[in-house]
Amino acid sequence: MANSIHITSELKGEMVKKGIFLVLLHANRVPPHIGMMMDNVYHSLAIKGQELNVSGEALLKNISVRKIPSVFIEIARHPVFSNDHLGESFAEHVKQFDKVNPTGNTCLSPVKLFFSEFYALESNKIDLVFDLLEGLQINHFSQAAFGAHLGELKGNIFYLQPYKRADLDKQIGEELARLKK
């Protein structure tokens, strides 16, 4: 299980304005929330629905003000497609799902589609974030990782909390129940 991430340096806003980034928000939770940022525009699928075209500045300010433990993993530049095209395509992947639900849609769902389409990672082999991280590492698609509010790290390594699919499903159910109150 690929639950360790080598943090290259502390996150600074200018580091993530250009490029493609896999974003892990609340990285210390089971499970972390996963989204993508391309050239300073963030998209994700959440419990409340689709988060589309969120400015990078707004996301970084929220991370800073709320001290949200976060990891931004820089993804290798695509050899053919522009970051604009990739960002638009990822937004379309997010739009394929209404919201995270207990019947299988997770924040990872559009991310799996994206990496399957543009980086040839087999989506049927990606069930949890660990599977995705392992695929990115094996194929040398992850270039660097920047962290914020992660606490003290030994050897610049951040460890994601281990969890199983049942833990993910339970957490989604609890979040949905909280929203209905």
Secondary structure, 3 states (H helix, E strand, C coil): CCCEEECCEECCHHHHCCCEEEEEECCCCCCCEEEEEECCEEEEEECCEEEEEEEHHHHHHHHHHHCCCEEEEEECCCCCCCHHHHHHHHHHHHHCCCCCCCCCCCCHHHHHHHHHHHHCCCHHHCCCHHHHHHHHHHCCCEEEEEEECCCCCECCEEECCCCCHHHHHHHHHHHHHHHHC
